[in-house]
């Protein structure tokens, strides 16, 4: 018993020293906590909530550009049905876009590409040509999420999954924990090719996808998702607000200049120009402040939070997550595509061993480099 207790103490000490966690709560067999919100434990369990959306198919608000267009509403329902019937084990669905949809995409694509070299961050501009080369991105073609997802999995392990509409913040962030981005396949109404009141494939594929191919941004996005698992409703709301001001509307500095990395900016010709003007307020990214800052969803953002780098943003979010009073500590296992709750000593010891092995491998590599 004494040896077991000592092994437990050593494992917990090594895990804390690794910096991976701030605090540890150990459960004994049979412990339960009904106050812990349910969250998926395996990537396949995203099927359980993928259709629990806030809007579906042809259910458009009266101020939507396509509200009075029966053809557009019927087309939207087609896309919604495709996503609604998709399951994780299946191949991602292919869509045959119409000439009208391709024309809408073309207007958006050409206008945005004019500004990317001067307004988008360097990581975005590095990846975008790769998408044109490997995924069929062009002004005359709307790429398929199957091709894009395969490319992302080869680069950072991220993948796309079709969704019929908006998910709740908790469900959407849970997907990011598994490096899964829920993406719409429908496109905005042709009457307003440069505007959409909701996420569409232009926003997802042009705004979001490129940076999911950047390892540091992918890690940052997953960190927000992992922090949301098991978190309270209040903390999920704060994390969703952090997501809004970073992944959706984030800006960074490059050589003293403001550059966009948020998808909401990168997919909006007008907001790309606006974010570099003297109109918005620019504040440093501080999660404890950012997480409680209100924001509009139908106008340009009056306030942006600037980050110095994706690594810095990830570190700040990790530190912020440690202040949350979560009842469980989780870790993502990329080999099994599952989330593990750290609730027993053997798990903690295995993680500590893994960290130690990685440090030893890193040390050996560095010694070889400097010899």
N, C-alpha and C positions, 0 to 999 in steps of 0.2 A: 504493500500500500504506500509506503514511504517513497519507494522508487517511482511509482506511478505519479505521486504528487509532485516529485522533483521534476520528472519529465514534463508534466503539465506546466509547471512554472517556467521551465527553460523554453518550451515551445511558445508560450504566451509572450515571454520577454523578447524572444527573437522576432516574433511577428510585430510587436509594437516598435521595436528598434528599426524595422525595415521601413517605417514611414507609410506603409500601406493603409494602416488604420489608426484612428485616434483613441478609440476605446473599444473594449471587447466585453460582450455579455455572454457568458457561458450558460447554455441550457443543459439540463440533464434529461435523460430519456423520459418521454412522457410529458415534458413541458409543452404547453400551448399558450397562445396569446390571441384571444378572439379580437383584440383591438388592432391587429396587424392587417392592413388592407391586402386583399388578394393581389398577387402579381404572378406573371408567367415564370415558370422555372425552366422551360425549354422553348427554343425558337418555334417549334410546332404549335405551342400553346397560344401563339398570337392569333391562331384561327378562332379562339374563343371570343375575342372581342373585335375582330377586324370589321365586322358588320354592325357594330354598335355605334353607328355614326350619328352626327347631329343633324344631317340633312341627307336626302336620298334622291338621286335621279332627277326627275323633272320638277321637284319641289323647289322652285326658285322664288326668291322674294320679289315683291312687286316692283322694286327699283332695279332689278337685275336687267341688263340690256336684252336678255333673251326671254323675258317673262311673257311677252305677247307673241312669241314666235313658236308655233306648234311644231315645226320641223326641228328646230333646235332642241326643244324640250324632249321630243321623242328620241333624238340622237343622244341626249344626255342620259336618258333612261337606258339606252343600249350599253353605254359605258358603265353605268352603275350596275347593271345586271352581270356584266363580265366580271367586275371586281367582287360582286356579292357572292358569286359561286366559286371563286378561286380558293384553293386550299394549298397549304405549304408544300405538300408532297408533289404538286403538279408543276409542269413547266409554266413559266410566265406567259400569259396570253399575248398573242400578236393582234394588232389592230390594223385594219385597212382604212387609212384616213382618206377623206374625200378631197377633191381639188380645192373646194372652198376652204376646208380646214388647213390645207397646205399653204394656201394663199395668205391666210391669217398668220400662220407661223412665219412665213417669209417676211412679211412686213415687220414683225417683232424682231426677228433674227437679224435682219440687215441694220435696223436702227440701233440695236444694242451693240453689235460688233463694232460700230463706229466709235463707241465710247470706251470699250473695254481696255484698249492699250493705255489710256490716260486716266481712267477712273477706277479700274478693278485692281485688286491686290496682285502681287507677283505670283503667288501660288495659283490663283485662278487663271492668270494668263499663261502659265506654264502648262496647265492641264488641258485647257480648252482645245488647242490644236490636236491633242491626242484623241479627244472625243470625235473630232472631225475625221481623223485618220482611221480609228478603230470601231466607231459606233454609228457611223452614218450621219453625223451632224452636218447639216448644210442648210442653206436658205431655201432649198427646194425639197427638202425631205424632213419629215418628223421622225426622229429615231425611235426604235422600239425599246421598251423597258427590258425586254429579254436580253438584248445585246448589251445594253448599258450595265445591267446588273452583273452579267458575266465579266465585263471589263472591271467593274468595281471590286468584285470578289478576288480578281487576280492582283489588284493593286493594294487594297486595304482591308479586304474581308467584308466590306459593306455590300448590301444587296438591296434591291428594290422589291416592293410588294404592292400590287394594285389596291386601291382603296376607292370606295364609291363616293366618299365625301369627307367632311371634317370629323375627326375623332376627338374624344375628350383629351384634355391635356395629359391626364394620367396614362391613358392607353397609348397615346402617340409617343410620349417619352419612354414608355416601357419598350416600345419597338427599338428605339435607339440603343437601349442597353444591350440588345442582341446584334447591334450593327445592322438593323433593318430600318429602311426609310419607307414609310407608306406614301406612295405616289399616285396621284390622279393621272388618268389617261385622256380625259376630255380636254377640249380646248375652248378658250373664251369665245364670246359671240363675235361674228365677223364685223358687226357694225362699229365695234370699238376694239380694234386689234392691239392698241397700246394700253388698254385698261381692263382689269378684271376685279370684281369685288370679292373674289375667292381664289384660292390656289387652283391653277390649272396646269396642264403639261408644260406650257411655256415657262411658268414660274418654277416648276419642279425640275425640269430637265436643263434649263438654261441657268436658273438661279442657284439651285441646290446641288445638283449632281457633280459639277466640276470639283468642288472642294471636298466632297466625300472621297475623291481619289487622292487627296493629300493626307499622308499618314498622321501628321500632327493635328490637322483639323478633325479627322475621323476619330482620333483618340479623345479630343476635346468633346465632340458631340456625344460619344458613348459615355463619357464621364457624367454628363448631365442626365442621361438615361438611367445609369446605374444608381445615381443619387436619388432618383425618384422612387425606386422599388422599395415598398414598405413604408414610404414616407407619409406623413399626415396630409390631409387635404390642404392645409395652410402652407405646408412646405412645398407641396407639388405646385401650388399656385405661384410661389416664389421662384421655383425652378423654371416654370413655364415663362415667367416674366424675364428671367435671365436668358432663356432660349430666344425670346422675342428680340431682345436688345443685342444678341450676339449672332446666332445662326440666321435669324431673319433680317435684322437691321444693324448688323455690326459694322464698324469701321475700324481701321488701324492706321498707323503712321508708317510711311516708308520715305526715308530721307527727308523727313519734315513735312511731307505731303499727306493729306487725307486720302485714303484709298478704301474702297468698299469690299467687304467680304460677305455681307449679309445677303441672302437670296432675295429678300423683298426689295432691296436696292438694285441688285444686279439684274433683276428681271423687269425693272421699271426705268425706261429712258428718262422720264422726268425726274425721278428721285435720284438717279445717278448724277444728274447735273445739280440738283438741289443740295445734296449732301456735301458738296464741295463749295457751296456758296457761303455767304456770311449770315444767312437767315437762321439756320438751326443752332441750338446750343450744344456745344461739345464738352462732355465731361469725361473724366477718367473712369474706366471700368472698375467698379468696386461692388462686388456681388451683394454686400449687405445694403447698399444704397440702390443699386440697379433693381434688385428683386422686389422692391416696394414702390417703384416709380410707375405712375399711371401712364397709359399711352393710348393714342387713337388708332383705329383700325381702318378708317376710310379716308384719311388724309395723310400727307407727308408727315414724318415724325418731327415734332418740335425739338426733340432732344435725342442725341446719339451718345453712346458711350464708346470711347476709343480704347483699344487694346494695343499693347506694344508688340505682342506676338501670340500665336496660338498656344505655345508652351506656357506663356505667362497666364493666359486666360484659363487654361486647364488647371494650373497650379492654384489659382485664386478660387476656382469653382470647387476643387478638391478640398481646399481649406474651409470653404463655406459649408460644404456638405458635412464636414466633421463637427460643425456646430449644431447640426440638426439632431434632435433627440429621437433618432430612429431606433426601434426595438430590435432590429436585426442588422447584421453586417453581411454584405453579399460580395461575391466575386464571380466574374464571368470566366467560364472555362471554354476557350475557343475550340478545343479538341472535341468536346461533346456538344457544343453550341447550347450550353445550359448555364444557368445561374446557380451557384452553390451558396447556401446559407452557412456561414461559419459558426456552427453550433456544437462542435465537439473537438476534443483535443487532438485527435488524429489528423483532422483537416488542417488545424492550425500548424501542426508539426510538418505536414506535407508542404504547406505553403512556405514555411520558414526554410525547409530543405531546398525548395525550388529557388527561393531568393538567394540562398547561400551558393547554390550551383551556378546561378547566373552571374553573381559577383565574381566567383572564381574564374569563370570563362572569360568575363570581361577583363579581369586582371591579367590573365594569361595572354589575351590578345594585345593588350596595351604594352606588356613587356616585350612581346615580339615586334611591335611597331617601333619601339624606341631603341632596340638593340642595334 
